[in-house]
Amino acid sequence: MKRKKILIVEDSDNNMNLCIQILENDYELITATNGREGIERALNDNPDLILMDLSLPEVDGWTATQEIKSKKKNLPIVALTAHALAGDEERARKAGCDDYLAKPFLPSQLEEIVKKNME
């Protein structure tokens, strides 16, 4: 069985490494460190799911999500953000994110949200 592919768009090395550690045994992982690269990889590498940090250099996660969703409506995108302010989840969903996970998160929370959005 082919492993599902996850694109992780994250500019923090610590957060990127954490996501990789949690997911690398079960999924094929591709990475991007800014929104522009995230858009490119999303459109060219055919991931099954995207984990999108919202505060990214070059192109922010909100804009990257809108750009990706305009071309790939059914590609699930989960917003990952440390800025879990009131209204952020709603803003992420309006931008096109299918789900939302606030940092810091537990490994089990990331695994759960990935499984839920891969169905």
Residue pairs with C-beta under 8 A, 6 or more apart in sequence:
3 26
3 27
3 28
4 27
4 28
4 48
4 49
4 118
5 27
5 28
5 29
5 30
5 45
5 46
5 47
5 48
5 49
6 23
6 27
6 28
6 29
6 30
6 47
6 48
6 49
6 50
6 51
6 114
7 29
7 30
7 31
7 32
7 38
7 41
7 42
7 45
7 47
7 49
7 50
7 51
8 16
8 19
8 20
8 23
8 29
8 30
8 31
8 32
8 50
8 51
9 31
9 32
9 33
9 34
9 35
9 37
9 38
9 41
9 50
9 51
9 52
9 53
9 56
9 61
9 64
10 16
10 19
10 31
10 32
10 33
10 51
10 53
10 56
10 80
11 33
11 34
11 53
11 55
11 56
11 57
12 53
15 53
15 80
15 103
16 31
16 33
19 29
19 51
19 80
19 110
20 29
20 31
22 107
22 110
22 111
23 29
23 110
23 111
23 114
27 114
30 41
30 45
30 47
31 41
32 38
32 40
32 41
33 56
33 57
34 56
34 57
34 58
34 59
35 56
35 57
35 58
35 59
35 60
35 61
35 63
35 64
36 58
36 59
36 64
37 58
38 50
38 52
38 56
38 59
38 61
38 64
38 68
39 59
39 64
39 67
39 68
41 47
42 50
42 64
42 68
42 72
42 75
43 68
43 71
43 72
47 75
48 75
48 76
48 118
49 75
49 76
49 77
49 78
49 114
49 117
49 118
50 68
50 75
50 76
50 77
50 78
51 78
51 80
51 114
52 61
52 64
52 65
52 77
52 78
52 79
52 80
52 97
53 61
53 80
53 81
54 60
54 61
54 62
54 79
54 80
54 81
54 83
54 88
54 92
55 61
55 81
55 82
55 83
56 64
59 67
61 79
61 81
61 95
62 91
62 92
62 95
63 95
65 77
65 79
65 92
65 95
65 96
65 97
66 95
66 96
68 75
68 77
68 96
69 75
69 77
69 95
69 96
76 98
76 99
76 117
76 118
77 96
77 97
77 98
77 99
78 97
78 98
78 99
78 100
78 101
78 113
78 114
78 117
79 89
79 92
79 95
79 97
79 99
79 100
79 101
80 101
80 103
80 105
81 88
81 92
81 100
81 101
81 102
81 103
82 102
82 103
82 104
84 102
84 103
88 100
89 100
92 100
93 100
98 117
99 113
99 116
99 117
101 109
101 110
101 113
